[in-house]
Amino acid sequence: MLLIRCPWCGPRDEVEFRYGGQAGISYPSDPDALSDEEWADYLFMRDNPKGEFRERWVHAHGCRRWFNAVRSTVTHEIRATFPIGEEPPA
């Protein structure tokens, strides 16, 4: 089981959180102008690296705030959590 550190509530059990996908994906500025292929690419195509990966999480059973995490896709270790819009801690 993972122990996830909420930037506002501190360390909590993973059952309190929900995964929100890859961090840093911006909504298209004009979605009506996208072709079906471009829209499908936006919706479904994500990075799948081996190693560190930035993700979005929400503390669903706590403060209900969204935040970013850096997680190893190899070990599942969460190496850092930080508010959206900020850079990960060094």
ROFI-551342 format. One line per field, with one value per residue: residue number from 1; residue in one letter; x negated, y negated, z negated of N, C-alpha, C, CB in turn. Coordinates in nm, 2 decimals. Glycine has a CB too. Layout:
# ROFI-551342
k NUM, ...
r A, ...
n.X X, ...
n.Y Y, ...
n.Z Z, ...
ca.X X, ...
ca.Y Y, ...
ca.Z Z, ...
c.X X, ...
c.Y Y, ...
c.Z Z, ...
cb.X X, ...
cb.Y Y, ...
cb.Z Z, ...
END
This chain:
# ROFI-551342
k 1, 2, 3, 4, 5, 6, 7, 8, 9, 10, 11, 12, 13, 14, 15, 16, 17, 18, 19, 20, 21, 22, 23, 24, 25, 26, 27, 28, 29, 30, 31, 32, 33, 34, 35, 36, 37, 38, 39, 40, 41, 42, 43, 44, 45, 46, 47, 48, 49, 50, 51, 52, 53, 54, 55, 56, 57, 58, 59, 60, 61, 62, 63, 64, 65, 66, 67, 68, 69, 70, 71, 72, 73, 74, 75, 76, 77, 78, 79, 80, 81, 82, 83, 84, 85, 86, 87, 88, 89, 90
r M, L, L, I, R, C, P, W, C, G, P, R, D, E, V, E, F, R, Y, G, G, Q, A, G, I, S, Y, P, S, D, P, D, A, L, S, D, E, E, W, A, D, Y, L, F, M, R, D, N, P, K, G, E, F, R, E, R, W, V, H, A, H, G, C, R, R, W, F, N, A, V, R, S, T, V, T, H, E, I, R, A, T, F, P, I, G, E, E, P, P, A
n.X -0.08, -0.05, -0.18, -0.08, -0.18, 0.01, 0.00, 0.12, 0.25, 0.07, -0.10, 0.10, 0.30, 0.32, 0.58, 0.74, 0.71, 0.74, 0.64, 0.55, 0.44, 0.19, -0.02, -0.03, 0.10, 0.26, 0.58, 0.73, 0.72, 0.92, 1.13, 1.34, 1.22, 1.06, 0.97, 1.11, 0.91, 0.71, 0.85, 0.89, 0.63, 0.56, 0.73, 0.66, 0.39, 0.10, -0.21, -0.43, -0.65, -0.94, -1.04, -1.07, -0.77, -0.53, -0.23, 0.12, 0.31, 0.59, 0.71, 0.94, 1.09, 1.03, 0.90, 0.99, 0.84, 0.65, 0.33, -0.01, -0.22, -0.54, -0.62, -0.78, -0.75, -0.85, -0.91, -0.70, -0.72, -0.65, -0.80, -0.79, -0.55, -0.34, -0.19, 0.03, -0.09, -0.32, -0.68, -0.84, -0.98, -1.33
n.Y 0.12, -0.23, -0.52, -0.84, -1.17, -1.44, -1.77, -1.95, -1.82, -1.63, -1.31, -1.03, -0.74, -0.56, -0.49, -0.72, -0.88, -0.97, -0.89, -1.12, -1.12, -1.21, -1.48, -1.82, -1.84, -2.04, -2.17, -2.19, -2.51, -2.58, -2.36, -2.29, -2.33, -2.12, -1.82, -1.49, -1.31, -1.46, -1.53, -1.28, -1.21, -1.40, -1.32, -1.05, -0.98, -0.94, -0.99, -0.72, -0.65, -0.47, -0.50, -0.82, -1.00, -1.26, -1.32, -1.38, -1.40, -1.37, -1.45, -1.29, -1.19, -1.37, -1.68, -1.74, -1.86, -1.92, -1.80, -1.77, -1.50, -1.33, -1.02, -0.70, -0.49, -0.24, -0.14, -0.24, -0.42, -0.73, -1.02, -1.29, -1.54, -1.82, -2.14, -2.22, -2.40, -2.48, -2.40, -2.08, -1.99, -2.02
n.Z 0.00, 0.07, -0.07, -0.06, -0.04, -0.11, -0.01, -0.18, -0.39, -0.49, -0.53, -0.41, -0.38, -0.07, 0.01, -0.03, 0.18, 0.53, 0.86, 1.12, 1.37, 1.62, 1.54, 1.64, 1.88, 2.10, 2.16, 2.48, 2.65, 2.84, 2.87, 3.06, 3.30, 3.35, 3.53, 3.56, 3.52, 3.39, 3.15, 3.04, 3.00, 2.80, 2.59, 2.54, 2.58, 2.40, 2.22, 2.14, 1.96, 1.85, 1.53, 1.36, 1.34, 1.39, 1.22, 1.17, 0.87, 0.65, 0.33, 0.23, 0.01, -0.19, -0.20, 0.05, 0.25, 0.55, 0.66, 0.77, 0.84, 0.83, 0.94, 0.94, 1.21, 1.20, 0.94, 0.80, 0.60, 0.45, 0.51, 0.47, 0.38, 0.47, 0.49, 0.77, 1.04, 0.92, 0.90, 0.86, 0.54, 0.47
ca.X 0.00, -0.12, -0.16, -0.09, -0.18, 0.09, -0.08, 0.19, 0.29, -0.04, -0.09, 0.22, 0.31, 0.36, 0.73, 0.80, 0.67, 0.78, 0.55, 0.60, 0.37, 0.06, -0.02, -0.08, 0.18, 0.35, 0.71, 0.72, 0.78, 1.03, 1.16, 1.42, 1.14, 0.98, 1.02, 1.14, 0.78, 0.65, 0.93, 0.86, 0.49, 0.56, 0.80, 0.61, 0.24, 0.02, -0.34, -0.43, -0.79, -1.00, -1.11, -0.99, -0.65, -0.45, -0.09, 0.22, 0.39, 0.69, 0.73, 1.08, 1.15, 0.96, 0.92, 1.05, 0.76, 0.57, 0.19, -0.09, -0.32, -0.64, -0.62, -0.85, -0.67, -0.92, -0.90, -0.57, -0.76, -0.61, -0.92, -0.75, -0.41, -0.35, -0.07, 0.04, -0.14, -0.46, -0.78, -0.86, -1.09, -1.46
ca.Y 0.00, -0.35, -0.63, -0.96, -1.29, -1.55, -1.90, -2.03, -1.74, -1.54, -1.17, -0.96, -0.61, -0.57, -0.48, -0.85, -0.95, -0.92, -0.93, -1.21, -1.12, -1.28, -1.62, -1.92, -1.83, -2.15, -2.16, -2.27, -2.64, -2.58, -2.22, -2.27, -2.34, -2.00, -1.71, -1.38, -1.25, -1.55, -1.52, -1.15, -1.22, -1.48, -1.24, -0.91, -0.95, -0.99, -0.94, -0.60, -0.63, -0.38, -0.59, -0.92, -1.04, -1.35, -1.28, -1.46, -1.33, -1.45, -1.40, -1.27, -1.17, -1.46, -1.82, -1.75, -1.95, -1.85, -1.83, -1.70, -1.40, -1.26, -0.88, -0.61, -0.38, -0.11, -0.10, -0.30, -0.52, -0.87, -1.09, -1.43, -1.59, -1.96, -2.20, -2.24, -2.54, -2.49, -2.30, -1.98, -2.02, -1.96
ca.Z 0.00, 0.08, -0.17, 0.02, -0.12, -0.06, -0.04, -0.28, -0.51, -0.53, -0.48, -0.43, -0.31, 0.07, 0.03, -0.04, 0.30, 0.67, 0.96, 1.21, 1.50, 1.64, 1.51, 1.74, 2.01, 2.11, 2.24, 2.61, 2.64, 2.93, 2.90, 3.18, 3.42, 3.36, 3.60, 3.47, 3.48, 3.29, 3.03, 2.99, 2.95, 2.68, 2.49, 2.51, 2.59, 2.28, 2.20, 2.06, 1.94, 1.74, 1.45, 1.30, 1.41, 1.32, 1.22, 1.09, 0.77, 0.57, 0.20, 0.24, -0.12, -0.28, -0.17, 0.18, 0.33, 0.65, 0.65, 0.86, 0.77, 0.91, 0.90, 1.02, 1.26, 1.18, 0.80, 0.75, 0.50, 0.48, 0.47, 0.43, 0.40, 0.46, 0.55, 0.91, 1.07, 0.86, 0.94, 0.76, 0.45, 0.51
c.X -0.09, -0.09, -0.19, -0.09, -0.10, 0.01, -0.01, 0.22, 0.18, -0.02, 0.04, 0.21, 0.36, 0.51, 0.80, 0.78, 0.73, 0.68, 0.62, 0.53, 0.24, 0.07, -0.07, -0.01, 0.28, 0.47, 0.69, 0.79, 0.91, 1.07, 1.25, 1.34, 1.06, 1.05, 1.05, 1.01, 0.71, 0.72, 0.90, 0.72, 0.48, 0.62, 0.72, 0.46, 0.17, -0.11, -0.33, -0.58, -0.82, -1.08, -1.02, -0.89, -0.57, -0.30, -0.01, 0.29, 0.48, 0.70, 0.88, 1.15, 1.07, 1.00, 0.98, 0.97, 0.67, 0.43, 0.12, -0.18, -0.42, -0.65, -0.71, -0.76, -0.73, -0.89, -0.77, -0.60, -0.72, -0.73, -0.90, -0.61, -0.42, -0.22, -0.08, -0.01, -0.28, -0.55, -0.80, -0.98, -1.21, -1.49
c.Y -0.12, -0.45, -0.76, -1.08, -1.40, -1.68, -1.98, -1.95, -1.65, -1.40, -1.10, -0.83, -0.63, -0.56, -0.61, -0.93, -0.89, -0.98, -1.01, -1.21, -1.20, -1.42, -1.70, -1.91, -1.95, -2.12, -2.24, -2.40, -2.65, -2.43, -2.20, -2.28, -2.21, -1.89, -1.60, -1.31, -1.33, -1.54, -1.39, -1.15, -1.29, -1.39, -1.12, -0.89, -1.02, -0.93, -0.81, -0.56, -0.52, -0.47, -0.70, -0.98, -1.14, -1.32, -1.38, -1.36, -1.42, -1.37, -1.39, -1.26, -1.25, -1.60, -1.85, -1.84, -1.86, -1.89, -1.74, -1.61, -1.36, -1.12, -0.80, -0.50, -0.25, -0.06, -0.15, -0.40, -0.66, -0.95, -1.23, -1.45, -1.74, -2.02, -2.22, -2.39, -2.56, -2.38, -2.20, -2.03, -1.95, -1.83
c.Z 0.00, -0.03, -0.08, -0.07, -0.05, -0.10, -0.16, -0.41, -0.56, -0.48, -0.51, -0.35, -0.17, 0.09, 0.02, 0.09, 0.43, 0.77, 1.07, 1.35, 1.50, 1.61, 1.63, 1.87, 2.01, 2.20, 2.37, 2.60, 2.73, 2.96, 3.02, 3.31, 3.45, 3.45, 3.51, 3.43, 3.38, 3.15, 2.96, 2.93, 2.82, 2.56, 2.45, 2.51, 2.48, 2.29, 2.12, 2.03, 1.84, 1.65, 1.39, 1.40, 1.33, 1.33, 1.14, 0.99, 0.70, 0.44, 0.17, 0.11, -0.23, -0.24, -0.04, 0.28, 0.43, 0.63, 0.75, 0.78, 0.88, 0.86, 1.00, 1.07, 1.25, 1.04, 0.74, 0.64, 0.54, 0.42, 0.42, 0.46, 0.39, 0.53, 0.70, 0.93, 1.01, 0.92, 0.83, 0.67, 0.50, 0.44
cb.X 0.10, -0.10, -0.26, 0.03, -0.33, 0.24, -0.09, 0.32, 0.41, -0.05, -0.21, 0.34, 0.40, 0.29, 0.78, 0.74, 0.53, 0.93, 0.49, 0.61, 0.46, 0.01, -0.11, -0.22, 0.25, 0.27, 0.83, 0.77, 0.68, 1.01, 1.22, 1.53, 1.05, 0.95, 0.92, 1.23, 0.70, 0.65, 1.08, 0.87, 0.40, 0.65, 0.93, 0.67, 0.19, 0.10, -0.44, -0.36, -0.86, -1.08, -1.23, -1.08, -0.56, -0.48, -0.07, 0.32, 0.29, 0.82, 0.66, 1.12, 1.14, 0.81, 0.79, 1.19, 0.67, 0.62, 0.14, -0.18, -0.25, -0.78, -0.47, -0.97, -0.64, -1.07, -1.01, -0.47, -0.91, -0.47, -1.02, -0.85, -0.31, -0.48, -0.04, 0.18, -0.05, -0.45, -0.91, -0.89, -1.06, -1.57
cb.Y 0.00, -0.42, -0.63, -0.96, -1.34, -1.55, -1.98, -2.08, -1.65, -1.54, -1.09, -1.05, -0.51, -0.47, -0.38, -0.93, -0.97, -0.97, -0.80, -1.34, -1.17, -1.25, -1.65, -1.89, -1.69, -2.28, -2.21, -2.19, -2.74, -2.66, -2.16, -2.38, -2.46, -1.94, -1.67, -1.28, -1.24, -1.70, -1.53, -1.04, -1.30, -1.61, -1.20, -0.82, -1.00, -0.96, -1.04, -0.48, -0.76, -0.26, -0.66, -1.04, -0.92, -1.50, -1.14, -1.54, -1.25, -1.47, -1.49, -1.16, -1.02, -1.44, -1.90, -1.80, -2.04, -1.89, -1.81, -1.79, -1.28, -1.34, -0.83, -0.55, -0.41, -0.12, -0.16, -0.20, -0.51, -0.91, -1.09, -1.53, -1.53, -2.01, -2.34, -2.22, -2.64, -2.48, -2.37, -1.84, -1.99, -2.06
cb.Z -0.12, 0.22, -0.29, 0.13, -0.14, -0.12, 0.08, -0.22, -0.47, -0.68, -0.54, -0.38, -0.38, 0.15, -0.07, -0.16, 0.31, 0.70, 1.03, 1.16, 1.61, 1.79, 1.38, 1.75, 2.03, 2.17, 2.16, 2.72, 2.69, 3.05, 2.78, 3.18, 3.42, 3.22, 3.72, 3.55, 3.61, 3.34, 3.06, 3.09, 3.05, 2.69, 2.54, 2.60, 2.73, 2.15, 2.14, 2.13, 1.90, 1.80, 1.52, 1.26, 1.46, 1.36, 1.16, 1.18, 0.67, 0.64, 0.08, 0.33, -0.16, -0.27, -0.19, 0.18, 0.25, 0.79, 0.51, 0.95, 0.71, 0.91, 0.90, 0.94, 1.41, 1.20, 0.72, 0.71, 0.46, 0.42, 0.58, 0.50, 0.31, 0.54, 0.48, 0.97, 1.02, 0.71, 0.99, 0.81, 0.31, 0.50
END
